[in-house]
């Protein structure tokens, strides 16, 4: 008699697969074995109904989540992004995979998985993976950061892509204002919290969470008799922590068998400074209210909570906030969304739009792209900023530092970096930034609120939701999960887990 045993996490029972060579064994014994098998299988509807889970990205890395859930032939990916260290061993800077080669360069170095029925036909032309009709049923995107969405540009356009209403607006804005961003055509279907999306035998409940970009979601996934909670990216120290609490409550009430949990900040001791969003606004206000010099800020362009913090500081101190045309375009696209409460840059007198010199250098309409021209009535330039330094707070990212040569800020002004600190003390861009600030006599401040839970908050979330099995993703410290949380299994890339 050959028995093969595999655990079922849902109720701790065991499902027994067996093949019996009944040689001289009584029919009575064989019948009882079959009866035992039927009894053991009641909780999952039979051995043939096991849901499956595989991780094709986001394992032992920050970002790049690609999580595949399968049940009864229905196959759904949750997120399809690019990790922060993606391809680091083979590509750097301008040495990048060639677009003209489709997926050829990616497959050459094993950077993307070879999965039949997933990719667009034209992306496979230079590869040894033959095109076939879609075998993947759908893709769900948790939010609009590139480490969760970037690689959908390779996905077959016949495969539906489900995403939040706000995420769709973010992606449209990025495509319309960037020559480098093209997610390509897809059959997009939008959702909001409270909706349940049925995809074959899999049901998905999106639940809003607070993150460093609006319209972020976690998912409660029902596949057969298995329930999976997937956090996406989330935090509890932002202005909408109530959203994250809604997800935690919903996930706990669903009694999931499995929790897939992000762990970006899972560390025994963090080296970087992190504040709450309220602290960032308060400390920024203290800086601005104590100076009559220019204040420059740099932030992630899609972190609109951070924009609102600096907007509030500007209004309190009777200053105008100066944004780029790209930020103005995004704000104008989102201003009509009643859930986001954002000012319209075309109507709000506290907002001006900075135009740098292009082409002729004379600020002619023809110097700018059509989408940029929409904000020229709100235009300010280097001359205006130079003459009104004490009345402004200006967005200035790293690649715009050369504008300081034309602005000529007075010594003693301030520069607030409201982004993550460098990963390394040898960060070249950080060194260059400080050289510029020293040259112009600007005081440096580091004020940032992360988009992620810290270690204590992660452990609390895992405990509150109470899943029997926890898979950590989006982290470089998955093994620390095992030491600090119960029920943790460190996932292995591409391994099939039967639920």
C-alpha positions in Angstrom: 0.0 0.0 0.0 1.5 3.4 -1.0 0.3 6.4 1.0 1.2 10.0 0.1 0.3 12.6 2.8 -0.1 16.3 2.4 -1.3 18.9 5.0 -4.4 21.0 4.5 -3.9 24.3 6.3 -7.5 25.2 6.6 -8.4 22.9 9.5 -5.2 21.1 10.3 -6.5 17.8 9.0 -4.7 15.7 6.5 -5.8 14.7 3.1 -4.7 11.3 2.1 -3.9 10.5 -1.5 -3.3 7.0 -2.1 -3.0 4.3 -4.8 -3.5 0.8 -3.6 -2.3 -2.3 -5.1 -4.6 -4.7 -3.5 -2.8 -8.1 -3.7 -4.3 -10.5 -1.3 -5.9 -7.6 0.7 -9.5 -8.0 1.8 -12.2 -6.1 0.0 -13.4 -5.0 3.5 -10.0 -3.3 4.2 -10.0 -1.6 0.8 -13.6 -0.3 1.3 -12.7 1.1 4.7 -9.7 2.9 3.3 -11.9 4.6 0.7 -14.4 5.6 3.5 -11.5 7.1 5.5 -10.5 9.1 2.4 -14.0 10.5 2.0 -14.2 11.5 5.6 -10.9 13.3 5.5 -11.8 15.2 2.3 -15.0 16.8 3.5 -13.5 20.1 4.4 -12.1 20.9 0.9 -14.7 19.3 -1.3 -12.5 16.4 -2.3 -8.8 16.2 -3.2 -9.3 17.3 -6.7 -10.6 20.7 -5.5 -7.5 22.1 -3.9 -6.8 25.7 -4.6 -3.2 26.4 -5.6 -0.9 29.3 -4.8 2.4 30.3 -6.5 4.7 33.2 -6.2 6.4 34.4 -9.3 7.7 37.7 -7.8 8.0 39.6 -4.5 9.9 36.8 -2.8 13.0 38.0 -0.9 12.8 41.3 -2.6 11.0 44.7 -2.3 8.2 44.8 -4.8 7.7 42.9 -8.0 4.7 41.0 -6.6 3.3 38.4 -8.9 1.0 36.1 -7.0 -1.0 33.4 -8.9 -4.1 31.8 -7.3 -5.7 28.9 -9.1 -8.9 27.0 -8.5 -10.8 24.6 -10.8 -9.0 26.0 -13.9 -9.5 29.6 -13.0 -6.1 31.4 -12.8 -5.8 34.9 -11.4 -2.6 37.0 -10.9 -2.6 39.5 -8.0 -0.2 42.3 -9.0 2.3 42.1 -11.8 5.1 44.6 -10.9 8.8 45.1 -11.1 11.0 44.9 -8.0 13.3 47.6 -7.0 16.4 45.5 -7.7 15.0 44.0 -10.9 17.7 42.8 -13.3 20.5 44.4 -11.2 23.0 41.7 -12.1 22.7 42.4 -15.8 21.3 45.9 -16.4 22.0 49.3 -14.9 21.4 52.9 -15.9 21.0 53.2 -19.7 21.9 49.5 -20.1 18.3 48.2 -20.1 16.3 45.4 -21.8 15.6 46.4 -25.4 11.9 47.2 -26.2 12.4 46.0 -29.7 13.2 42.5 -28.5 10.0 42.2 -26.5 10.5 39.6 -23.8 13.6 38.2 -25.4 16.1 40.0 -23.1 14.0 39.2 -20.0 13.7 35.5 -20.7 17.5 35.3 -21.6 18.4 36.1 -17.9 15.3 34.5 -16.3 13.9 37.9 -15.2 10.3 37.0 -16.0 8.6 33.6 -15.8 7.9 31.6 -18.9 4.2 31.0 -18.5 2.0 29.8 -21.4 -1.1 31.8 -22.1 0.0 34.9 -20.2 1.9 37.2 -22.6 1.0 39.2 -25.6 1.8 37.7 -29.0 4.0 40.5 -30.2 6.1 40.3 -27.0 6.9 36.6 -27.7 8.2 37.0 -31.2 11.9 36.9 -30.3 11.5 34.1 -27.7 11.3 30.4 -27.7 7.9 30.5 -25.9 5.1 29.9 -28.4 2.0 32.1 -28.2 -1.2 30.5 -27.2 -4.7 31.7 -26.3 -4.9 33.1 -22.7 -4.7 30.5 -19.9 -4.7 33.2 -17.3 -8.2 34.3 -16.5 -7.6 37.8 -15.0 -5.1 40.1 -13.3 -5.9 42.2 -10.2 -3.8 45.3 -9.4 -3.6 46.5 -5.8 -2.4 50.1 -6.5 -0.6 52.3 -8.9 3.1 51.9 -7.9 5.4 50.5 -10.5 6.6 47.7 -8.3 3.0 46.3 -8.5 1.9 47.2 -12.1 5.0 47.8 -14.4 5.0 44.4 -16.1 1.4 44.4 -17.3 2.8 45.9 -20.4 3.7 42.3 -21.4 0.4 40.7 -20.6 -1.9 39.5 -23.3 -4.5 42.3 -24.0 -7.2 39.6 -24.1 -6.8 39.1 -20.3 -9.0 41.4 -18.2 -7.1 43.7 -15.8 -9.1 44.6 -12.7 -8.1 47.7 -10.7 -9.4 50.6 -8.6 -11.0 53.6 -10.2 -8.3 55.8 -8.9 -5.5 53.5 -10.0 -6.8 53.7 -13.6 -6.6 57.5 -13.4 -3.1 57.3 -12.1 -2.0 55.0 -14.9 -3.7 57.2 -17.6 -1.9 60.2 -16.2 1.5 58.5 -16.3 1.0 57.3 -19.9 -0.2 60.7 -21.0 2.7 62.7 -19.5 5.7 60.4 -19.9 7.4 59.2 -23.1 8.8 56.2 -21.2 5.5 54.8 -19.8 3.3 52.6 -21.8 1.2 49.9 -20.2 -0.3 49.1 -23.6 -3.9 48.3 -24.3 -5.9 46.1 -21.9 -9.5 45.3 -21.1 -9.7 47.3 -17.9 -12.4 46.7 -15.4 -12.6 49.1 -12.3 -13.8 48.4 -8.8 -14.4 50.1 -5.5 -14.6 48.8 -1.9 -17.8 47.0 -1.3 -17.9 45.2 -4.6 -17.3 41.5 -5.1 -15.8 40.4 -8.4 -16.5 36.9 -9.5 -13.9 35.4 -11.8 -14.8 31.8 -12.7 -14.6 29.8 -9.4 -12.7 32.6 -7.6 -14.4 35.5 -5.8 -12.4 38.7 -5.0 -13.4 41.4 -2.5 -11.2 44.5 -2.8 -11.0 46.5 0.4 -9.4 50.0 0.6 -6.2 50.5 2.6 -4.0 53.6 3.4 -0.8 53.8 1.5 1.5 56.5 0.0 -0.7 56.6 -3.1 -4.5 57.0 -3.1 -6.7 54.2 -4.4 -4.7 51.3 -2.8 -6.4 48.0 -2.0 -6.0 44.7 -0.2 -7.9 41.7 -1.3 -10.0 39.0 0.3 -10.0 36.0 -2.0 -12.3 33.0 -2.0 -11.1 30.0 -4.0 -13.1 26.9 -3.4 -13.2 26.3 0.4 -10.0 28.4 0.9 -10.0 32.1 1.9 -6.8 34.2 1.3 -6.2 37.7 2.6 -3.6 39.7 0.6 -2.5 43.0 2.1 -1.1 44.7 -1.0 0.9 47.7 0.5 -0.5 49.4 3.6 0.2 51.6 6.7 -1.4 52.7 9.9 0.3 56.0 10.5 -1.1 57.9 7.5 -4.1 60.3 7.4 -6.5 57.5 6.4 -5.5 54.7 8.8 -9.2 54.0 9.1 -9.0 52.5 5.6 -6.4 50.0 6.7 -8.4 49.2 9.8 -11.4 48.4 7.5 -9.2 45.9 5.7 -7.9 44.3 8.9 -11.4 44.0 10.2 -12.8 42.5 7.0 -9.9 40.0 6.7 -10.3 38.9 10.3 -14.1 38.4 9.8 -13.5 36.4 6.7 -11.4 33.9 8.8 -8.8 33.3 6.1 -6.8 30.1 5.9 -3.9 32.1 4.4 -2.5 35.6 4.8 -0.1 37.0 2.2 1.5 39.9 4.0 3.8 42.7 2.8 6.9 43.3 5.0 8.8 46.2 3.5 9.8 47.5 7.0 10.3 44.1 8.7 13.5 44.8 10.6 14.8 44.4 14.1 16.0 48.1 14.0 15.3 50.6 11.3 18.1 52.9 10.2 15.9 55.5 8.6 13.8 58.2 10.2 10.1 57.7 9.7 7.3 60.0 10.9 3.6 60.0 10.7 2.0 62.2 8.0 0.8 64.6 10.7 4.3 64.9 12.0 5.7 65.6 8.5 3.2 68.5 8.2 3.8 69.8 11.7 7.6 69.8 11.4 7.5 71.3 7.9 5.2 74.0 9.2 7.8 74.8 11.9 10.5 75.2 9.3 8.5 77.4 7.0 7.0 79.6 9.7 10.5 80.3 11.0 12.1 81.6 7.8 11.7 84.4 5.3 13.7 82.5 2.7 12.9 80.1 -0.1 11.7 76.6 0.8 12.1 73.8 -1.7 10.7 70.3 -1.2 11.1 67.0 -3.0 8.5 64.2 -2.8 7.2 61.3 -4.7 5.0 62.7 -7.4 2.1 60.4 -6.8 2.2 60.8 -3.0 -0.8 63.1 -2.8 -1.1 63.0 1.0 2.4 64.6 1.0 1.3 67.2 -1.5 -1.7 68.0 0.7 0.6 68.3 3.7 2.8 70.9 2.0 -0.2 72.6 0.5 -1.6 73.1 4.0 1.7 74.4 5.2 1.8 76.9 2.3 -1.7 78.1 3.0 -1.0 78.5 6.8 2.0 80.6 6.0 0.5 82.7 3.2 2.7 81.2 0.6 1.9 79.7 -2.8 2.9 76.1 -3.6 4.7 75.8 -6.9 4.3 72.4 -8.7 5.5 71.0 -12.1 3.2 70.7 -15.1 3.2 66.9 -14.6 1.9 67.3 -11.0 -0.6 69.9 -12.1 -1.9 67.5 -14.8 -2.3 64.7 -12.3 -4.1 67.0 -9.8 -6.5 68.2 -12.5 -7.3 64.6 -13.5 -8.0 63.6 -9.9 -9.6 66.8 -8.6 -13.1 65.7 -9.7 -12.8 62.5 -7.6 -15.0 63.2 -4.5 -13.1 60.6 -2.5 -9.7 62.3 -2.7 -10.5 66.0 -1.7 -7.8 67.5 -3.9 -7.5 71.1 -5.1 -7.9 72.0 -8.8 -4.7 73.7 -9.9 -6.6 75.7 -12.6 -8.9 77.2 -10.0 -7.0 77.3 -6.8 -5.1 80.6 -6.1 -2.7 78.9 -3.8 -1.2 76.8 -6.6 1.1 78.0 -9.4 2.9 75.9 -12.1 6.6 76.2 -12.7 7.7 76.1 -16.4 11.4 75.6 -17.1 12.9 76.9 -20.3 12.6 74.5 -23.3 13.7 74.7 -27.0 13.6 78.5 -27.7 14.1 79.3 -24.1 11.4 82.0 -24.4 8.4 80.2 -22.9 6.6 80.0 -26.3 3.5 77.8 -26.4 5.2 75.7 -29.1 8.0 74.9 -26.7 5.8 72.7 -24.7 3.8 69.5 -25.2 0.0 69.9 -25.7 -0.8 68.5 -22.2 1.6 71.0 -20.6 0.0 74.0 -22.3 -3.2 73.6 -20.4 -1.6 75.2 -17.3 0.1 78.2 -18.9 -2.4 80.6 -17.4 -0.9 79.5 -14.0 2.7 79.8 -15.2 5.6 81.0 -13.1 9.2 80.9 -14.2 12.7 81.2 -12.7 12.5 85.0 -12.7 9.2 85.0 -10.7 10.6 82.5 -8.2 13.8 84.5 -7.7 11.8 87.7 -7.0 9.3 86.0 -4.6 11.4 83.5 -2.7 9.9 84.3 0.7 6.3 83.8 -0.6 6.7 80.3 -2.1 7.1 76.6 -1.4 8.5 75.0 -4.5 8.5 71.3 -5.6 12.0 70.6 -6.8 13.1 67.0 -7.5 16.6 65.8 -8.1 16.5 66.1 -11.9 15.4 69.7 -11.7 18.3 70.9 -9.5 19.8 72.8 -12.4 16.9 75.3 -12.1 18.6 76.6 -9.0 21.2 78.2 -11.3 18.5 80.4 -12.7 16.5 80.9 -9.5 19.6 81.9 -7.5 18.1 81.2 -4.1 19.3 83.4 -1.2 21.6 81.6 1.2 19.9 80.3 4.4 16.9 78.9 2.5 15.6 75.4 3.2 15.4 72.1 1.3 13.1 69.4 2.7 13.6 65.9 1.3 10.3 64.2 1.9 11.2 60.8 0.5 13.0 57.7 1.7 16.6 58.1 2.8 19.3 56.5 0.6 19.7 52.8 0.8 23.5 53.2 1.1 25.9 55.7 2.5 27.6 55.6 -0.9 24.6 56.7 -2.8 25.9 58.9 -5.6 22.7 60.9 -6.1 22.7 61.7 -2.4 26.2 63.0 -2.6 25.4 65.1 -5.6 22.3 66.5 -3.9 24.3 67.7 -0.9 26.9 69.2 -3.1 24.2 71.4 -4.8 22.6 72.4 -1.4 26.0 73.3 0.0 26.8 75.4 -3.1 23.6 77.4 -2.7 23.7 77.6 1.0 20.4 75.7 1.5 19.7 73.9 4.8 18.8 70.2 4.5 15.9 68.5 6.3 14.8 64.8 6.1 11.1 64.4 6.8 9.3 61.4 5.5 6.3 59.2 6.3 6.6 55.7 4.9 3.9 54.0 3.0 4.4 50.8 5.0 3.8 49.2 8.4 6.7 48.9 10.8 7.7 45.5 12.4 5.4 45.9 15.4 2.5 46.9 13.3 3.0 44.0 11.0 3.1 41.5 13.9 -0.1 43.1 15.3 -1.8 42.8 11.9 -0.8 39.1 11.5 -2.1 38.4 15.0 -5.4 40.3 14.5 -6.3 38.6 11.2 -5.5 35.2 12.7 -4.7 33.2 9.6 -3.2 29.8 10.2 -0.6 30.2 7.5 1.2 33.4 6.6 3.4 34.0 3.5 5.6 37.1 3.7 6.2 39.0 0.5 7.6 42.4 -0.6 10.4 42.0 2.0 14.1 41.2 2.2 13.6 39.9 5.8 11.1 37.1 5.4 12.9 34.9 7.9 12.5 37.6 10.6 8.7 37.1 10.1 9.2 33.5 11.2 10.9 34.6 14.4 8.4 37.3 15.3 5.0 36.0 14.0 3.2 32.7 14.2 2.3 30.4 11.3 4.9 31.8 8.9 6.1 29.9 5.9 8.8 31.6 3.8 7.6 31.2 0.2 9.8 29.7 -2.5 9.6 31.2 -6.0 7.4 29.2 -8.4 6.7 26.5 -5.9 3.1 25.2 -6.0 1.3 25.4 -2.6 -1.9 23.4 -2.3 -4.3 25.1 0.0 
